[in-house]
Amino acid sequence: MNTVISIQALRALAALSVVLVHYNEGYMIITGKGDYASLYPFGAGVDVFFVISGFVMLYSSEPLFGTSNAPFIFLRNRIARIVPLYWITTTIAIWPGWHFVPLKDIVDSYLFLPMKDPQGRFQPLYGVGWTLNFEMYFYVIFAACLLFSRKLVPILLVLLMIGAIIIGRTFQIHSSALIVWTDPIIIEFLLGVGIAMLFRNAIVLPLSVRIAMVAVSCATIWHFGPPAVPTGYRWAEWGIPAAAIMASAVLGTQKWSAGPLGSAAKTMGDASYSMYLLHILVLEELFRTKQTLGNTQAFVLLSACYALTIILSLFLYRYFERPMTDLLKAPHRKQLPTNAAIDHGQVPYR
């Protein structure tokens, strides 16, 4: 239970950080100061989620290792968790102008196939889905590795994913999908896998070491401003600090309270996926009616929208996301062995 709360608290902080970045961008636009977010380093919440994803997938899937139907079971579980809410938010986002969008772009967006938008960015029609393109890529590779034993899975993941990066850096690639799938940011998933192995072997870090790791990691993240895809050295500049923060959260002996604060952290972590996909829709709705505002007015308005996003995310998780996931998993629940204490259905994103 302690590890669940620590991971959920980290999920909640990462989601709130990503939302903060985009609302900061909104503040800059509404006040007429441009669109550069001064709080951009909080975007490292995405990197934290990639690390969490590597950790959760390895740890929660251990009962599946070496079984013949493991890839099918694993992917069915992930699809049930990711697809419904993403498809709905994507549909809402693109509906107003769908008839102007090439059919191939629509199909690629719904199927998590990387594409390049008219501005040259490697992202789907609903921009925040770029992180899910990486998630689905990792899931497919991970699912294939589940056919092998627990000892071989991490080795195979490293060989396949690092091999892809080497190929991508060695040869000139023009395919949008291959550019994304060979991007070095996928190393962040492997960092999470490594932390899961340390956790499984009961490695414990002293509190003083973990506090120092968090402090140094936050300072490093704030120093760098990595780009979007292609990400270059983002895996080192933000990914390694994100992994250090993750390790600090789970490799300790201190007890996380299961009281009100712990319950709040878990609840916010549960709703983190909804928060990530919903917050852009709230912001876009604001932009449709926006006018140039003064600093104070813009701050108050966006703060209210930030709070509204959190409330709507909690509502969306409770009344749609979780029931829909349970509904899709229900017919096969007995066939889905997991370390349920860790994998409670949540999917790190970004």
N, C-alpha and C positions, 0 to 999 in steps of 0.2 A: 504493500500500500504506500509506503514511503517513497518508493521509486516512481510509482504512478503519479503522485502529487508533484514530485520534483520535475518530471517530464511535462506534466500538464501546465505547471507554472511557467516553464520555459516556453512552451507553445503559446501560452497567453501573452507573455511579454513580447515574443517574436511577432505575433499577429498585430498587437497594438503598435509595435514599432513600424511595421510596414504601412499600416493605416496612417500613422502619424506623418510619414514621409509624403504620402500622396495628398494628405490634407494640407501639409505645408506648401506643396506645389500649388494647391488650389488657392491658398492665401496669397502667394506671390502673384498669381494671375489676377485674382479679383482686386487686389490693391494696385495693379498696374506696374508691378516691380519685376515683371518677367516671369519665367517659369522655372528658374533654378531653385531647388529646395536646399535651404541652408542646413536642414536636418537630414540631408541625404544619407549620412552614415548609418542612420537607423534602418536603412534598407538591408543591412546585414541580417535582419530577421529572416530573410529568405535563405541565407546561407546556414543559419541556425536550423531551419526546418529541414534542409537537405541532410545535415548531419543527423538530426533526430530520425529522419526517415531510414538512413542506413542502420542506425542502432535498433529501431523498433522492428524493422523487417527481419533482421538476423535473429534477434532474441525471440520475437513472438512466433516465428515460423519453425523453431527447432523441432517440434513434433512432426513436421512434414519432411524433414531431411531424409533422402534416400527412398522415398515411396514413389511408386510408378505414376500415381495420379496427382502428385504434388503440384506440378505446374498449373494444371487445370484448376485445382482447388484454390490455389493462391491467387491466380489472376481473377477468378470469379469473385473472390472475396474483395479484392481491390477495386474491381469494376463496380461492384455493388456500392462501394463506399464513395467513389469519386464521381462517377458518371452522372447520376441523376441531377445533382445540384449544379454541376458544371454545365450540363446541357441547358438547363433552365435559365441560368444567368447569362449564358452565351446567347440564347434565343432572345431574351429581353434586350440585351445590349445591341444586337445587330438588326433587330426587327424593323426599326424605322427606315433603314436604308438597304434592306436585304436585296431588293430587286436591282440594285446597282452593283452588287458584289458578284464576282465570277463564281460559278457553281463549284469549281475546284477548291477555291479558298474556303467556301462554306464546309465542304466535305472534309478538307484537311483540318479545319478548326475543330469539328466535332469528333474526329478520329485521332486527335492528338498528334497529327503529323506536322512537323515543323515547316514553316513557310516564311517567306519574306514579305512584309507589307509594303505599300507604295512608298513609305518613307525610308525603306531599306532596313527596317528593324526585323529581327527574327522573332516574330511573335504571331499568335493567331488573331482572329478578328476581335476576340475579347482579350485585350492585351495581357491581363494578369495571368492568362492561361499558359504563358511561356514557361512558367515553373512546372506546370503539370506535364508539359511535353517532356521535360527531363525526368519527372517522376515516373511516367509511363515507360520511358526507355529503361530506367533502372529496374522497374518491375519485371519487364520482359526478360532482361538479362538474369535477374535474380531467380525468376521462375524456372528458367532453363537449368540453372545451377542446383536447384532443389532436388534434381534427380540423383545427386551424389551425396556422400556422407557429410556429416557436420564438419569434419576436419578439412574436407576438400572444398566446401562451398566458398570460404573466404579466399582461398588460393585462386580458384577459378574466377571469382569476381575481379580480383586484382589483375590477373592475366588478360581477361577479356576487355576490361574497361581501360586499363593502361595501354593495352595493345591498340585499342581504338584511338586513343589520344595520340599515340606515336604515329599511326597511319595518317591521322588528320593533320599533324604537324609536318609530316614528311612529303606528302603529295598535295598538289594543288587541287582543291575540291571546289566544285561549283554548286553541287546539290545543297539546297537549304537544309534538308533533313540530315545529311551527312555532316554538314558544318556544325549543326547543333549536337548530334550524337557523338561527335569526336571532340567536343569542347572540354577543356581541362576542368571545368567546374564540376564534372562528374566525380572528380576525386573527393569531393566533400561527402558523397555517399559512402565512399570507402573509409573515410575518417570515422564516420559513425559506426561502420561495421567493426573497425578496430576498437572503438570504445566499448562496444557490446562484448567483444571478446575479453577485454580487461574486466568488465563488470561480471561476466560469467565466471571468471577465474578469481573473483573476490578480491580484486586489487582495490586498496583503499588509500586515498591521499589525505594527508593531514590537513586540518582546517586552514592553517596558515598558508600552506602551499596553494590550496584552492582559492583562497581570497586573493593571493598574489597573481594567480593565473587569470582571474576575472579582471583585475585591475589592469594588468598588462594587455590583455586581449581587448578591452574596451578602448584603451589608449591607441592601440594599433589600428583598430577599426576606424576610429575617428580620424586618424592620420591619413588614411588612404581613401580614395574615391573611385573604386573600380567601375568599369563600364558594364553595360549590358552585353549580351551575346554579340560577337565573340568576346569572351570574358578575359582573355589573356591570363594575368597572374592573380585574378580574383580569388582563386582557390587558396593561394598562399596569403594574400593580403587580408581577406575576410574569412576564408574557409578555415584556415588553421586557428585563428582566434575564436571562431564560432565553435570549433571542436573543443578547444580548451574550456570554453564556457560550459559546453555540454558535459565534458568530463568532470568539471567542478560540481555540477549539479547532481551527478549520479554516483560518483566514486567517493562517497563520504560515509561516515558512521553516524552523523547527526540525524536525529529523528525529525521528520517533518510532521508538524501538527495536523491531526485530522479534524481539528476544530473548525470554527467559522472561516479563518483565513485559508486553511487547506481546502475546505469545501469550495470557497470562492475561486481559488486557483484552478481546481479541477473543473468547475463549471465553465470558467472562461476558456480553459484549454479545450474542453469539449466543443465549444462554439467557435474555435479558431478558424476552422475551414470555412464555415459560413461567413465569418467576419471578413476573411480574405476575399471571397468571391462577391460579397455584397457591397463592400464599402465603395467600390468604384461606381456602382450604379447609383448610390446615394449622392456621390460627388457629381456625377454627370447630370443628375436631375437638378442639382443646385446650379450648375453651369447654364442649363437651359433658360433659367430665369435670372441669371446674374446680371448685375450692373457693377460698374466700378465703385468700390466702397472705400471708406477710410480705414486706417489700420485697426481702430477699436471696433468698428462695426463688423469688419471682416473676421476679426478674432472671435468675437462673440458668436457670430453666425456659424463659423466653422467649428467652434467648440461645441455648439448645440448639435451640429450634424455628426460630430465625432461621438457624442453621447448617444445620439439616436442610432448610429450604426451599431454600437454595442448592444443596445436594447433589442433592435431588430434581429441581430445575429443570434442572441439567446433565444428569441422567439422562433426564428427559423430553424435552429438546431432542434429545439424541443418538439415542434409541431410538424416539421417536414423532414429534415435531414436524418435524424435518428429513426423515426418511424419507417421512412422509406428504406433505409439500410437494413433494418430488421426485417422488413417485409421481403426484400430480395434475398436475404440470407436464410430466411426461415425454412424453406423446403430442404435445404442442405445443411442445416445447422449441425447435425450429428456428424457430418463428414468434414467439419472444419476445425480440427484440433489446433489450438494456439495457446501460447502463454497468455491467457486472458487478462491476467493482472497487469500486463504491460500494454497489450494491444486491445484496447477497448473500442476498436473501430475507427480511431482517429487516424487521419492521414496528414502527415506533414506536407506543406506546400511552399508554398511561398509567398 
